[in-house]
Amino acid sequence: MNTQTLSTNSNQKFSDARRRASMQSIVKLFTGRQVNLLPFEEIRSHLKLNHTRYPGIQDVPLDKIVGSVGRYDDFTREFLPLRDDQEERWRRIYDLASSMQGFPPVVLYKVGDVYFVRDGNHRVSVARANGAPSIEASVAEYLTPVEIATTDTLDDILIKAGVANFLQVTRLDKLRPEQNITLTNPGRYKRLLADIERHKYFREIEGQCQISDEEAVVSWFDTVYLPLINEIRARDILRFFPGRTEADLYAWLVLHRESLEAIYGVGQVDTDEVIDELEEEGTATGLQKLERAIKRKLNPDSLPPAVE
């Protein structure tokens, strides 16, 4: 690497930035706290972002830039460099920023209230290292009904997307305003939609007539979902699963019932027995949970799935 034209100050600044990035990575190992940038393309896919508008050149607060297009593994959430091979480029941009010449605007995508870097990751990194409050940027905005906060992790955003899609399809927030279906696993909203479709199918077979999607949603909530939730509440099972929600436990019951019905046949599984197994899962001691984890690893079909 040719560093003859690079300043001593840029060397110190890069070393400091790398040291801070390494410390954040170590903290992540012990706390699990997310320190990486958000991946734009994955978020774009899940939120189905298509419609854009172009506000143009503007000053963007640096603390609202939380992700990147393609370079999200190169920097921490604070845009600290994660690799030593970034040094030369980072230092050259630092020296350029310190000169009278400066550098052109970065290119950002705006989603909700946060921004993703399309071009200019190193410039954003250097600007943050210099303590600048904002950066000049050319902005393209993607419109989304999902609110994204600067502190959101990828899972947070995927859960919000799951909620938005679930309510758009079911209109349950309008049909049953008292509902509060919240999941901590973003993929489980699709399972609930499948459960509603299953309920609609059996209702139509039983009544020998078609029912509307709206009627199916209301019937599912009133006669399937809510009775199980009330049983979970009556047994106070949720206290055994800190960090989980009632809807998480319902999703577990659905998945476990399906696995049992694959063995014994549809309609041949007693609901009370499935709830008993959920309670047994929650009241297991630490040693029993370890034994269960080992058994699931060796023979996945030997026990109900873990609540996750």
N, C-alpha and C positions, 0 to 999 in steps of 0.2 A: 504494500500500500504506500503510495506517495503522499507523505504528510508534510513535505517541505514548505508548502504554501499555506498550511493551516496554522492558526494562532494557538498560542499556549493556553489562552483562556478557553478556547473551544475544547481542548483536550480535557481540561478540568471539568467543564460543564458536562461533557459526555460521560466522563467517569462518574460524576455525581449522579447523573440520571440512571446509568446502568446499576449503580449500587442501590439506589432507591427501588428500581424495578426488581432487583434480586430479593430485596427485603420483602416487598409485597408478595412475591411468589412464595416465599417461605411462610409468611403469615397465612396465605391461602391454604397451605398444606395442613395447618393446625386448626384453622377456623372454618374452612370451606367457603369463605367469602369470595365471591366472584371478582376477579381483578382484570379479566380480559375484555377487549372491546366486543361490541355486539356485531354479529355477521349480518350485513345488509341483505344479501341475496336470500338467506334463509327466512328472515323476517318478511321480506317482500313476498316470498312464496306463500307463507302462512297467512299473511294479512291480505293477500291477493291485491297488491298495490299496482294500479295501472294508470289512473288519471293523475296528471301532473299539471302544475302551473309554474310559472317562472317569475318570481319576485325580482330577480336580477341581482345586481351587486349590492351587498349590504354588510354591515359589521355584525358578526355573530359571536355571542358570548362563548368563550372557549369551554366553559364547564358544561355547555349543552351539547358538545360534540362527543358522542359516546360510542360510535361505531365506525366501521370502515367497509369498503367494497373490496374484498379480496385480501386485505392486509390486516385483518383483525387478530391474527396470531403474532404479529410483529411488535405490538405495543400493548402496554397495560391500559386499563380504563382511563388513567391519567395521561396517556400517550407517552409513557416512559419506554425507551427502546429495550427490547427483550433479547437482542442478539448482538454479539460483538462485531459481526460483519456489517452492521449498520453504521459503524463509526465514521468512515470517510465521508459518506454522503451527509450524515447528520452534522458533522463538523463544518463541512463546506456551506451548508445552508445556514448554520449558526453564524459563520463569518459573514455570509452574504446579508443576513438580517442585521448584523452589527454595522454594516457599511452604509454609505449614503445611497447605495443602489437599491437596497431592499429586494423584495420578490413579488411576483404577480399574485393575484387573488387565488386562494384555493377554490376547489370545486366541491360543493356539498349537496347532499340530498337531505331534505327536511321531511321527517315523518312525525306527525303530531307536534310535540314541543321539543324534539331532539333532532340531532343532525348526524349524518354519516359522511365520511370523507370519500369522495370519488377520486380526487386527485389532490395531493398535497399533505400526505400523512406526516412526512418529516417536518414540513413547515409548521403544522399544528403542534408537533412535539417540541420543536424549538421555541415556538411562541409561548407554550406553557412553561417551559424551562426558564424562560426569561420573565415570567410573571405577568405577561400581558393579559388584560381582561377580555380582549376580543380579537378577532382576526377578520380581515377583509375577505369576502367570499362571494363567488357566483353561486346562487342557490336555485335548485329545482325542487319544488315541493310536491310530495306524494300525499294525496288526500286519504285519510283513514278515519273510520268511526272509533277506532281503538285509541284510547289515551295512553301515551307512553311517557313515563317519568325518567329523569336522568339516573335514578337509582335502580331502575328495573333490570333484572337479569333476563336472559333469554327465556327461561322457564316462565317468569312473570308475564312476559309478552305473549308467549304461546298460550298460557292460561287465559289471558284476556281475549285473545283471538278465539279460543275455544268457547268461551262464554258468549262472545258476540255472535258467533256462528250458531250456537245452540239456541239462543233466544231469537235470532232471525228466522230459523227454521221452524221453531215450535211456537213462537209468540207467547211463551209461558208467562213472561213478565206482564203481559196484558191480560191473559186468560185467568191467571192466578197470581195477582199482584203480591200476595203474601209469600210466594215461593222465595227460597234463598238457597238455590242449588249452587254450591261452590266446591270445586274439585282442586286438589293440589297436584294432580297428574294431568297434564294438558291433553293427553291422548284419550282420556276416559270419557270426554264429552261425546265422542263418536260412539262409544259403547252405549251411552244413554239413548242416543238417537236410534241405535239398532234395537234397543230394548223397547222403545216406543213402537217401532215398526213391527216388532214381534207381537206386541200386545194388540196392535191394530189387526194383524193377520188373524189372530185367534178370536178376536171379537167378531170379525166378519164371518168366520167359519161358524161360530156359535150362533150368530143371529141370521146367518144365511142371507146377508145383505151387506152392501158396502157402507162404510161410514166415512165421514169427512176426516181430513187430517186434524182439524181443530177438535172434533169430538174425540178422536183417538188420544190426543195429547191430554185433554182434560180427564178422560177416563183413566189413562195411565197414572196421572198424578194423584187422582183421588183414590183409586182402588188398588194400585200396585205400589207406587213410590211412597206415598204418605203412610199407609199402614206399616210398612217395614221401618220407616223412620220413627214412627211412634213406638214400635217395639224396641228399637235401639235406645230410645229415650227412656222407656219404662225400665229397661235393664241397666241403664246408665253405662252402656258399653263404651261410649266415646272416651271416657276418662282413662281407659286402658291404652289409648292410642294418641298420645300427645302430638300436636302438630297436624293431626288429620281432621277431617270434617265428617259430618253425618253423610254427606253425599259420597265421600270416599268409601265409607263402610258399605253404603248401598251398592256402589259399583263392585266392591269385593264380593258381596252376596250374589250379584248377578253373574259374575265370572265363575264363581265356585259352583253355583247352581247349574250353569251351562256345562261345566266339566263333568258334573255328576250325571246330568241328563244324557250326556254322550255315552255313559256306561249303562245306566238303568232305564233310559227312555224318557221322552218328554212327558211331563206331568207326573212322573213317578218319584219325584224328590220332595220330601216334606220340608216346608219352609222353616218350621221350628227347629228342625235338625240342623239346617244350614246356619241359622242364627246361633244355635248352641255351639257350633264349631267356630264361629266368629268370636264368641265370648271366650271359648277355650283358648283361641289364639292370643287374645288380649291378656288373659290371666296367667299365661305361662311364665315360669320363673326365667331368670337369665340363663341358667344352665339348660333348661328345657328349650328355650329359643335357639340356643347354640346347637343343640341336638337336632332340632327341626331344620335349621339351616343346612346342616351337614346331610341330613336325609334328603332334603330337596335337591341338593347338589348331586347326590349319588343316584337318586330315583325321583325325578320331578313329579311323577304321578302318585307318589306315596302319601303325600299330604296336600292340604289346600295351599294355594299360593300365599305368600306373605302379603300383608296389607301394605300396599305401596301406591 
